[in-house]
Amino acid sequence: MTQSTKYMAAALTASTTFVIFNIIAVTQGSADTYYRNIEQFIISMLPTF
């Protein structure tokens, strides 16, 4: 296994993990809180006009 293949495998594993957590959050009804926190974080980073 080359180094780049290891990085791709690690990225795929991390991505799959986040997708599974997202599915669990949506099906359990806790996604609103999760997405609200992300939305507030993104809004705080955007410049105000």
C-alpha positions in Angstrom: 0.0 0.0 0.0 1.4 3.4 -1.0 1.3 6.4 1.2 -1.3 8.2 -1.0 -3.5 5.0 -0.8 -3.3 5.1 2.9 -4.4 8.7 3.0 -7.3 8.0 0.7 -8.4 5.0 2.8 -8.2 7.2 5.9 -10.3 10.0 4.2 -12.9 7.5 3.0 -13.1 6.0 6.5 -13.6 9.4 8.1 -16.2 10.4 5.5 -18.1 7.2 6.0 -18.1 7.7 9.8 -19.5 11.3 9.4 -22.2 10.1 7.0 -23.3 7.4 9.5 -23.3 9.9 12.4 -25.4 12.3 10.2 -27.9 9.5 9.4 -28.2 8.6 13.1 -28.7 12.3 14.1 -31.4 12.7 11.4 -33.3 9.6 12.3 -33.2 10.3 16.1 -34.4 13.8 15.7 -31.3 15.5 17.1 -30.2 16.9 13.7 -31.9 20.3 14.4 -29.5 21.0 17.3 -26.5 19.7 15.3 -27.2 21.8 12.2 -28.1 24.9 14.3 -24.7 24.8 15.9 -23.0 24.5 12.5 -25.1 27.3 11.1 -24.2 29.6 14.0 -20.5 28.8 13.5 -20.6 29.5 9.8 -22.6 32.7 10.3 -20.0 33.9 12.9 -17.3 33.5 10.3 -19.0 35.4 7.5 -18.4 39.1 7.2 -21.3 41.4 8.0 -22.4 44.0 5.4 
